Amino acid sequence: MKFELTILGCGAAIPTSVRNCAAQVLNVLGRYFLIDCGEATQHQLRKFRIPYSKINHIFISHLHGDHFFGLIGLLSSLSMQNRKGEIHVYADKRLQDILEYQLKVLNTHLTFSLIFHSLSCQPELLYEDHALTVESFPLLHRHDAPVCGFLFREKERFRAINKEMTDAWNVPVSFLQYLKKGEDFVTDEGQLVANSRLTMDAPPPRSYAYMTDTLYREKFAAFVENVDLLYHEATYGKEYENLAQETCHSTAEQAALLAKKAGVKSLILGHFSTRYPDPSCLLPEAVAIFPNTSICTDGDIFSVSLTKSNDKK
């Protein structure tokens, strides 16, 4: 029942010897979603042993190179490995033109279908299956690069069967599906057995939100209200607040303010400027506002458990 985030790159525009550019993978119940794809993402996928052949959906927040320069390399490698399953890319519509031009110049014909979904950078449903939804929402960066945040949320589960009790009441296997949906059980003798005696509450649905390359705006908290795990850029510390404003980024303090306003459970800081060889210096200013804050490094894994206590491996 995994809900697990792996950080592939937590750096900002320029990679360092210890921080790759923006990329991460979210594993929800065996579904692997790639979020941003900075330069050398495919190397990071191998390094951290992510089964990238299982990635079918790729979400690109915006068209700045540190968030998508690794995409053509990844797609090319998958094609050389004779991948057949389709890949869905969700991004600014201009990325489709970029990819098509790159493939044309390289004279490359992918072995799989590449299905492109243009983002409007407005709140919208991007993906849905029986267990999960993915939504986008607008952030605020430079005018030439509209930015989307992404919200991954599990759907409500059916109630859990209490096998000891259903056996005791001789509930037929064929009726268990109705118990899961909340129905009561009536015995052959006509006795009504309340659903609450035969089932248990299902674990609450889990959620994760990704916010990168954005100015701080209090109104954005509404998009990520009460999520279990929030990744928010913290390119600078508050000593560079003017620079953050000038470059349309956020400080660690501002990320914490938004997390507090939104009532999230846990906050991860990332997308660190090369000004910070060790970004742990940013943690105190965030923790002072939002105590449940972590600094991430490449390769870190963050899990959201079914009991809602977030663990960092």
Long-range contacts (C-beta under 8 A, 24 or more apart in sequence): 1-29, 1-203, 1-306, 2-27, 2-28, 2-29, 2-30, 2-303, 3-27, 3-28, 3-29, 3-154, 3-206, 3-208, 3-303, 3-304, 3-305, 4-301, 4-302, 4-303, 4-304, 5-208, 5-229, 5-231, 5-268, 5-301, 5-302, 5-303, 6-48, 6-50, 6-299, 6-300, 6-301, 7-268, 7-270, 7-296, 7-297, 7-298, 7-299, 7-300, 7-301, 7-302, 8-41, 8-44, 8-45, 8-48, 8-50, 8-298, 9-36, 9-38, 9-40, 9-41, 9-44, 9-298, 10-270, 10-271, 10-272, 10-279, 10-296, 10-297, 10-298, 10-300, 11-38, 11-66, 11-271, 11-272, 11-274, 12-66, 12-233, 12-235, 12-271, 12-272, 12-273, 12-274, 13-64, 13-65, 13-66, 14-66, 14-274, 15-39, 15-40, 15-66, 16-274, 16-277, 18-297, 18-298, 19-272, 19-297, 19-298, 20-44, 20-298, 21-65, 21-66, 21-67, 21-69, 21-70, 22-61, 22-66, 22-67, 22-212, 22-270, 22-271, 23-70, 24-210, 24-231, 25-50, 25-55, 26-152, 26-208, 28-131, 28-132, 28-152, 28-154, 29-131, 29-132, 30-54, 31-56, 31-57, 31-129, 31-131, 31-132, 32-56, 33-57, 33-58, 33-59, 33-134, 33-152, 34-58, 34-59, 35-59, 35-61, 35-150, 35-210, 36-60, 36-61, 36-67, 36-68, 36-212, 37-67, 37-68, 37-69, 37-70, 37-71, 37-74, 38-65, 38-66, 38-67, 38-68, 38-69, 38-70, 39-65, 39-66, 39-69, 39-70, 40-70, 40-73, 41-70, 41-71, 41-73, 41-74, 42-70, 42-73, 42-74, 42-77, 44-298, 45-74, 47-299, 48-298, 48-299, 52-78, 53-78, 53-81, 53-83, 55-87, 56-85, 56-86, 56-87, 56-88, 57-87, 57-88, 57-90, 57-127, 57-134, 58-87, 58-88, 58-89, 58-90, 58-91, 59-90, 59-91, 59-126, 59-134, 59-148, 59-150, 59-210, 60-89, 60-90, 60-91, 60-92, 60-95, 61-139, 61-147, 61-148, 61-149, 61-150, 61-210, 61-212, 61-213, 62-92, 62-141, 62-145, 62-146, 62-147, 62-148, 62-213, 63-91, 63-92, 63-94, 63-95, 63-98, 63-145, 64-141, 64-145, 64-213, 67-212, 67-213, 68-95, 71-95, 71-99, 72-99, 72-102, 72-103, 75-99, 75-110, 75-114, 76-106, 76-108, 78-110, 78-111, 78-112, 79-108, 79-109, 79-110, 79-111, 79-112, 82-111, 83-111, 83-112, 84-111, 84-112, 85-112, 86-112, 86-113, 86-114, 86-115, 87-112, 87-113, 87-114, 87-115, 88-115, 88-116, 88-117, 88-127, 89-114, 89-115, 89-116, 89-117, 90-117, 90-119, 90-126, 90-127, 90-136, 91-116, 91-117, 91-118, 91-119, 92-118, 92-119, 92-121, 92-145, 92-146, 93-118, 93-119, 119-146, 119-148, 121-146, 121-147, 121-148, 123-223, 126-150, 130-155, 131-155, 137-220, 137-223, 139-211, 139-212, 139-213, 139-214, 139-215, 139-220, 140-214, 140-215, 140-217, 140-220, 140-248, 141-213, 141-214, 141-215, 141-248, 142-248, 145-213, 147-212, 147-213, 147-214, 149-209, 149-210, 149-211, 149-212, 149-214, 149-220, 149-223, 149-224, 150-209, 150-210, 151-207, 151-208, 151-209, 151-210, 151-223, 151-224, 151-227, 152-207, 152-208, 152-209, 153-205, 153-206, 153-207, 153-208, 153-227, 154-205, 154-206, 154-207, 155-205, 156-202, 156-205, 157-202, 157-203, 157-205, 158-202, 159-195, 159-199, 159-200, 159-201, 159-202, 160-199, 160-200, 160-201, 160-202, 161-198, 161-199, 161-200, 162-197, 162-198, 162-199, 162-200, 165-197, 165-198, 166-198, 169-193, 169-198, 171-198, 203-306, 203-307, 204-306, 204-308, 206-304, 206-306, 206-308, 207-304, 208-304, 209-264, 211-258, 212-270, 212-271, 213-248, 213-249, 213-271, 214-248, 214-249, 214-250, 215-244, 215-245, 215-248, 215-249, 215-250, 216-250, 216-251, 216-254, 216-255, 216-257, 216-258, 218-257, 218-258, 218-261, 220-258, 221-258, 221-261, 221-262, 222-262, 224-258, 224-262, 224-264, 225-262, 225-263, 225-264, 226-262, 226-263, 226-264, 226-265, 227-262, 227-264, 227-265, 228-264, 228-265, 228-266, 228-304, 228-308, 228-310, 229-264, 229-265, 229-266, 229-268, 229-302, 229-304, 229-310, 230-259, 230-262, 230-264, 230-266, 230-267, 230-268, 231-268, 231-270, 231-296, 232-258, 232-259, 232-267, 232-268, 232-269, 232-270, 233-269, 233-270, 233-271, 234-269, 234-270, 234-271, 234-272, 234-279, 234-282, 234-286, 235-271, 235-272, 235-273, 236-273, 236-275, 237-276, 237-281, 237-282, 237-285, 238-285, 240-273, 240-275, 251-285, 252-282, 252-283, 252-285, 252-286, 253-285, 253-286, 253-288, 253-289, 255-286, 256-285, 256-286, 256-287, 256-288, 256-289, 256-290, 256-293, 257-289, 257-290, 259-290, 259-293, 260-289, 260-290, 265-292, 265-308, 265-310, 266-292, 266-293, 266-294, 266-302, 266-310, 267-292, 267-293, 267-294, 268-293, 268-294, 268-295, 268-296, 268-302, 269-293, 269-294, 269-295, 269-296, 270-296
